[in-house]
């Protein structure tokens, strides 16, 4: 078990954003969060990553190791300082308190992993949208997370950049990384996820293996969403 929610909810400004929910995520799972705009996908990601408080219980545990899983998050619009690609990546290693002697090897491996080694000295703020998302993935990958959270990582990318980011996400899973990702792209969920959680107005209306979710919709709202009648 990597993560477990028990009766977790979220209210912001006096408004309930997420209704109380229970959720378990096991090692190796790839969970796609689907739902209309404002359904609560990003809020759930932030809650899972510990960025938002909840009156319920959020348990992170690797029983075989007796510790929480290492985790990281990739945001829809990643933030970078006006520094080089390498310096932005190094900052993540410093903030994570990784041993300094490991930095150079990790920096080179991460940049090579996402195909940005040739851009190492370029200003991160000058990268294209696709390159910025690859740098965000490199920043996460360098921390060696067992659990990765991603919020719409291919939003606003052109088809070529989207395919490259999807290729990296798929390869991370092949390395054993578990992840939770919000997306509006149904094809992307089919290609990458092993399980789908569907939210509407802060409530979980469906939770199923990816194939069953698309072939046997659980309820009218899910059916309407898959038909494009709910956006």
Order of alpha helices (4+ residues) and beta strands (2+ residues): beta-beta-beta-alpha-beta-beta-alpha-alpha-alpha-beta-alpha-beta-alpha-beta-beta-alpha-alpha
